[in-house]
Amino acid sequence: MTIYQNLIGGEWVGANATKNINPSDTNEVVGLYADGSAEDTRNAIAAAKAAFPAWSRSGIWERHVILKKAGDEIMARKDELGALLAREEGKTLPEAIGETIRASQIFEFFAGEALRLAGETIPSVRPNIGVEITRDPLGVIGIITPWNFPIAIPAWKIAPALCYGNTIVFKPAELVPACSWAIVDILNRAGLPKGVLNLVMGKGSVVGQAMLDSPDVAGITFTGSTGTGKRVAAASIEHNRKFQLEMGGKNPMVVLDDADLNVAVEAAANSGFFSTGQRCTASSRLIVTEGIHDKFVAALTAKLETLVVDNALKSGTHIGPVVDERQLKTDTDYIEIGKKEGAKLAFGGELITRDTPGFYLQPTLFTEATNQMRISREEIFGPVVSVIRVKDYEEALATANDTPFGLSSGIATTSLKHATHFKRNAEAGMVMVNLPTAGVDFHVPFGGRKGSSYGPREQGKYAAEFYTTVKTSYTLA
Ligand code: ADP
């Protein structure tokens, strides 16, 4: 089998490789992907540093053309790349193709942004002096990504980094190197100069750590677990480096008595279980007022009965497998914890077998949960959801906000008064009214508060906050 190699300073290198396994069929090897070393990482950082002066001064048309070419190729290959994504990560084919289209749209958006780079000219408070405010690129950006969005998250970090004139060392998650390799290959062929974008696949503890330890990495953008995020933060402060963290969520979805039952059930099923619950914006706490509680649980349970868990590539599958054995163990451990804590297992909870060997778990719904239980406080990152019964809107809002996290927060209601109050008072970076807590646009800010995020928002125009540093220049005229 060919080895998909790392890209360092414009050369494909690396002989040691790790198997990329399909979670829908563990007999299938998606491919062999290079296992980078700390030395590879240091070489990649040196290449990115050497490429920075020229790329930071490159013309905006050159950046536009490369980003646009990449976006166009990803779109043209959406079915093939979507299938690759579904094979390596386990989300369903329609979800995987949708994510691939999203990656293309992100490149198209930043291709446009490259042509709109601008600053401000402001009169000084002193006579005969002009003030200009401009944005400079940061330098070498370290990009560390998780496994749950193998093409969209790399796209939403790589595209703005390049657009604003930075160079990159990119380390994808160990479980999903294939889509990352594909987009790096596409950008490389689109005409990026050598060293501008370097790919080092490999272990977090080796490649990721070598990035954290380098004084030459000017900024790190990280999406992943809270524990690793804290390491990124500590190491970055040590080096006086800019950093941006997107970590976990325990996103609430409030369902009020006056909700449209169908809207609420569709939003809850999507938020909790689609993409196998493996989205940081997934809703794992359904906070339901007394008057609708029993009807809602009955309707949601009936909906779960209809969802097909199977091989991600099979047509008709609604929920693919869990990503790997380790995550499956986390999910089943939490199911046991939920039972011991006294929540009632209302649906699912069992492993299932399918034609192909994979990590299949039923969508799992707990009722009679409290907000103090571990299943309601800790991020599980699987298809495991709890229903918490509350008296009224005020208790629902207080419960929704009573969490260490603050990424996304949703409400299902037909009351304008409650929707408006909730938008104002939800302690989250993103608020959804009558919509799933997951599922966001690519041209507007993405990010959270409290334990979920740190640093500037990602995506849209707001991405410039992280990928640039502001300069104020004064000129005596
Ligand atoms: P998960 O538990 O969901 O895999 P992680 O936070 O471990 O989440 O992984 C997110 C990303 O962080 C992955 O690319 C992983 O390889 C990387 N990573 C893990 N450990 C480290 C580390 N010590 N330093 C830098 N990156 C790391």
Residues whose N, C-alpha, C, O or C-beta is under 5 A from the ligand:
A	BS01	ADP	I144 T145 P146 K171 P172 A173 E174 G202 K203 G204 S205 G208 Q209 T223 G224 S225 T228
